[in-house]
């Protein structure tokens, strides 16, 4: 692995770690919609680190987690892929105003806690795989 590739991987992982800390703050301050938006970015950036590792090139500018996952050497179950598809919706629904208010109303503490907890678990599993 070249220094450039290692630097790219480190960039994506550090950025994901930073976003996770910010998402934690947003959850604590009850900004659940933005917590889930940033949580999506945590997984996106982590998957982009895998993309760089597995393809030795800069990742594509896509935000669909399942599409990024397909372009890595990771093997996800159908359930995991479905979860990535669900989390990808947090990116769309938070960014575009037509959808944002509906998403905002959906994002109560129970909904956000359920997804945020699962996203953090998924993230931890991904990190274990990148160190192998």
Secondary structure, 3 states (H helix, E strand, C coil): CCHHHHHHHHHHHHHHHHHHHHHHHHHHCCCHHHHHHHHHHHHHHHHHHHHHHHHCCCCCCCCCHHHHHHCCCCCCCHHHHHHHHHHHHHHHHHHCHHHHHHHHHHCCHHHHHHHHHHHHHHHHHHHHHHCC
